[in-house]
Every structure is written in C-alpha cells, then in structure tokens.
C-alpha cells in the first residue's frame, strides 16, 4: 500500500504535542460541566497488549468526544502496581527486585499508551506502590480499624504439613497437594485481617437498581450478594431429648418430602452425632473434605458416593414426626445458613443425586407435569404427599408451612446472604504493609498516623516459604510499641491489591493533596465517575469492594456523605481473541501492537478495533480489518488534502444540497451512536459517507460545500483517529482539531425528512436528487427522467425500462 503520508512521524508529532501542551490536563476549578471518564487502571505487565489497546481506545474516544461537546473531562491514568507477578518474577530470578521489575514495566506500558495516542492528564498519575499512595491506603485502613470495619479473626488457610507453612491458592496443585513438597495440603485456621463488607449488604443490594450498568453485571452483583428468603427450623435428634439440629431452607413447603438430613463436615455436632460403628466412614469423609476446595464441593459432578457418610443418628422431621437418617455431606457448606439442610430429593437436584447414590427414598411434594421424570422438579405446581398442604400452589404452601413453624415455635422466617466479609491479608511481600504493631502488653496497636507510611524494606529474601517474606526481615519486624515503648513486632502480612484499587478513583480527583487522601471539594466536583470502562473479569470483586469503600468512606466522614456509589455508568468491553482462543505469549499467537504502530499506525489500529464489532462483543483478530482501515485513512487523507478536488466558487445546486444533507445525516448518526456506545456502526456510517463525498468530489464540487463536508468528516472522525485528523485539520485551518467543538447538526435538514434519490443509467450512478421521504413512484420517475444530467445522457432516446423504488432509487435502462 502506497502511503500518502509518513504515519510514524505524524503520529509521534501529535503525541508529543498532546503531552507537552497538556491538551487533556484539567484543573479542579475548570468552569465547564464535568465529565469523569475512567478506564480501570492497568496492572503494569509491560508493553500494551490488544486488550489494553481496546480498553484505552474506547476510553480515549469518549474523552475526546465529550471534550468536543463542551465538557471539562477528567481522564486520568495510573498503575495498579502491587501484586503477585512482580514478586514471582523476583522469585524466579527474572528480575532483581519486584520494584525494579514494576518500574520497568510501567515505563513500557506508559510508552505504549502514549504511542496509542491515548490522552490523559499525565500530571495525575497514581501508582499503588508510591509512598504517597501507601500512606493514604494505610490511613484509610486505620480509620476502618477504628470504626470496626477492619478486624482480625481466625480463618481457614491452605497449610502444608511438610513445609510447615501457609500456601497461597496458586501454590496448591489441582490434586490438592503442595507444589513443592507433594504433601496433601490441609485447611488450617489462622489469624487474618478482614474488612466488614457485610455491614453494607442490604445497601449494596438495594442500590444496584440505580446503576447504569449492563444488566448481566448487575445480576452477577446480585447473585454474589445472594439474598435468599426462607425459614430456619429445629429438628430433634432421635433418642436424645434436648439435642437439636437447625436447618435453613428456602422451601419449607417441601418438608413432607424430607427423606434425610445432611450436615456440613465443619458442623460442630459431627463428632457428637457419629456413632462408634460409623466413625470410620465419617472420619474418612472428613479427611477427604479437608483436601477439597469449596468449588469442588459445590460442583455437581464427582463421585457422590464418596461425598457423604451416614452418622448413625436420626433426626425427627417435625412435620410428620418420622425419623430421618443424618448424613455428613460435603455439598453442605459450613459457612452458609446453619450448616444443616433438609434432604428433599423430589425438589432439589443435589438431594436427588445424593438420595440415588445412597439408596434413599424419593418423595415428590410438588406435582410435576405428566411427562416429567428422572430428576428433581423445580417448577410451579400444586402440593402432593403433603398432608395439610395438599392441593395448594407451592408458593402459598411456603407461606403456610412457615406460619405453621412460627405458630408452633419450631422455627422462624430467615433471610440469608452469601456475601462474606473480605479477607484482605496476604502472606506476600509486594503489597501495602498493614500498619499494625503487636505488643505483648497492649495487643494489636495501630501505627500512629504521624509514623505513616509504613514502607516495605528493600532487602528481603523472596524465596517462597509460603509465609510473608517480611516475617524474616528482622529490621522490619522488630519495632517498639507506640503505646508502651516496649519491644513489639510489626504485622508482616500485606494488603490484597484489591484494597489499592478500591479508592484510586477518588485519589485521581486530587492526587496533589499532601495532607489528606483527597480534598472533599475535589471529590464533590468530579465524582461519581460518569463512565467507567473495563473488563468483565472485574464484575464481581473489584466493583463490589469499590462500592463498599465508597459507602464506608462516606459514613466515616472521609468522603461526601451523599456520595454512595462510585460508578454511575459502567461499560465492559469484550476481549480480542485469536481463532477463538486467548492471545498469549505461550501460545505464540500474540499480535503485538508495537509493530502495528510503526507500520499501519495507531490510528489504523484504533479504527480497526472500533470497527470490528459492537464494543461489548468478543472479537476475533481475523475480524479486525487493519489493512482496510489503513486504506480508508489514506483515502480520507487524499480527500482532505485536496488531492481529489478543491472545488469551485459557484451557486449551490442539487448535488451540493444532497452531499450537505448526507454530511449532516452522517453527523447525526455518529453523534447518536457515540452516545449509545455503538461505535462500530458510527464507523460504518462515516465510511459510507466518505464514499459519497469522494464521488461528489470527483464530479463538479462547489468549494464551500466540499470544505464543509470534509470538515464534518474530520471532526466526526477525530475521537477515533486523533492523529491524522489533527494533521489534516492543521493543514486546512492552522488550528488544533482537539480544541474544536463537536459540529452542530443542521436540524432543518433532518426535519425536512428528505432522502437522497439515486438515479442510475444502466446500473451506473448518474445523479442524486434530494427528495421527500414519502415521494410517490410517479413523482420519483418524473424527477429522475427530468434531471438535466439524465436528459443529457439519454440524448432524446426513449428509455427501455424504468425501475422505480421510491424514495431511494430510480434505475433507467437505456
Ligand atoms: C430444601 C430445598 C428444596 C431447598 C428446594 C432448595 C430448593 P440459596 O437459595 O442459595 O440460599 N442449603 C441451605 N444451607 C446450605 C448449606 N450450608 N450448604 C449447601 N446448601 C445449603 O440456597 C438455600 C437452599 O440451599 C436451601 O433450601 C437448602 O436447600 C440449601 F426445592 O432446602 B433448600
């Protein structure tokens, strides 16, 4: 492809200029209406990959578009720079130190974001590992601690008996053994730090409705919170008066179908209920459960036979006073509900499977449709086999059964949530130190604020022991108690990196503040984020934690109290794949943006990704038409440089009117498409318009019309291809396109409801006429045949056939 201009030089020229002139820097007292665009700040893993390119291209498009619309746009960038990969690189010898590794990667990523043409307020850069960020991260931790939102408790961790240490999940192999010693990893309870997310469960749930997020993300959030309404009730243990189990169920109506009871392996009564004869099988099961993860336990596959053991005891079903065998079953979780379930195989599939393998009876209590068989029935229906509930629709039976439990004093209505508090401590080096000191006399003492930040020591042994490397650094660990001055030890765990990303969007509002995490007025000015952009992999944890932080900070008086939600609108882009699979170095299918920047250019790459499909869809690299987009940009160049035509000064004719109408229609469509994140259709509309414009230019264009039409094209394209449009605009006007206003659509043109009627002679387009959208067939024929151009072409001859398709086409066969 012959290049009309030197892409690399032009793009770099503008990138330097945007950086030097701080085109997208914005002050907090900017008078324009505010708009806050934020792409999830990246983990610095080296030069940008295609995922980054997509994410930051969309963000940049929105930034430039909103700026042209007259908003004062805050568009910051930073780096989520703590985390495992940097530490692992140091462990594996790929880097001298996590800090050196991280700083290098940041440099590389920063350079490629600049080379992509992404424009930020570079003054506002935040890095999670900067002392200034650590300081405020720790200050917030201490505020949480003071308010009871941070606390310490025993929690199960992976424990390797061979190495005598804690392992991260990543260090446990899929067969449940330690990656180093090969020993079977156990679950062991250790003291850990938590954030009390559950203090906000209901608000986190209620406010989901108010968010401008995709429905599926809202559903993921709702399911994660997992509110379920049901009942808890007591079941007496047979032959042990006074001994009771308590079960949680969302379907008390099914109680007459109960054929067993199951308790979690962690249930406090397991040993108590297990008879001597059953001790061996129960112990066996407990040993196996110790090795499995919660996910494995909840999965519906696997050998169910091995997953339950009879305790030898029975519980009395209060609904019919029949004895039910009590099992220990791994699919009952210790941390949910009461850790005891009623086994109702007729309506619950896992209970069905369990009953089948253990030879337990199955009694249906909701009448399934006639042809239904072979599995549990979850649908609607009326009650059967249920004594005084028979004949009721099941929903009414739920209420009646619950009322009965409450009247008899056997049970109560109960709401349960799946959401758990957030375990924030990590036995890792490359993270934010937890600012707590342990003293024999005073216990856990917060580090005084004037001693913050607590920074990481540099000289640390990274070799994995499973325990925090900080533990072995005497200089860091040993300190004095801030209260009594006696010898004390620092906390050696560090904070989960999700802590860092839970409030960085607030710090962006005021990264310059030295004496506080951020100024209230700055946050009041910019928050909430108007458009948040990021991958769907963050649909649960990051978004939930950030929402929790916002509420907690507001309640602690650290953020404006009316600010409850951080992200007003959220967009989750799809991923770019290679023949259906993930692009990765190990698969050798990585397409490097770096080469494309120098060959086809950042503009072509940006445009081709925008054009490849709806932004939310996954795309395959094969569908990205880089070459096509590069060629398109060359065409725009030739057109705007006057290589096709410059036009002449004359009165406006029908052709001019038609192209002007095309321009404003395209502009109206692009504006609307940008608003609704339909970027690919905006590109399609502009490409079609460019074709019309090219043809117009090749005819007999009028200078004034051609100029306006090209200007509209450049302005509409510039959020997507910012470099080439800036270069062309400068050549045409001597000014900076990124300081121009978004062009106004001439509403009178749209209001006229006219369309372009294309007149072809023998299949070739010979004329275009603006007509009313509701033109009749007869009128269209007369107009077309009466056109001066067509008359000249026909030169008096009678056309053979005239095909009329109002309002868009008349085809004359001569
Ligand atoms: C009988 C029943 C019949 C149930 C039926 C469901 C459907 P959600 O809705 O997610 O809250 N359950 C209770 N505690 C459990 C635990 N600790 N571990 C595993 N499962 C537990 O789920 C509540 C339902 O999950 C409860 O209602 C119980 O099964 C089970 F047609 O009781 B159900």
Boltz pocket constraint, residues with backbone or C-beta under 6 A from the ligand:
constraints:
  - pocket:
      binder: B
      contacts: [[A, 226], [A, 227], [A, 228], [A, 230], [A, 248], [A, 249], [A, 250], [A, 251], [A, 254], [A, 264], [A, 331], [A, 332], [A, 333], [A, 334], [A, 335], [A, 336], [A, 337], [A, 338], [A, 339], [A, 340], [A, 341], [A, 342], [A, 344], [A, 347], [A, 348], [A, 377], [A, 378], [A, 416]]
      max_distance: 6.0
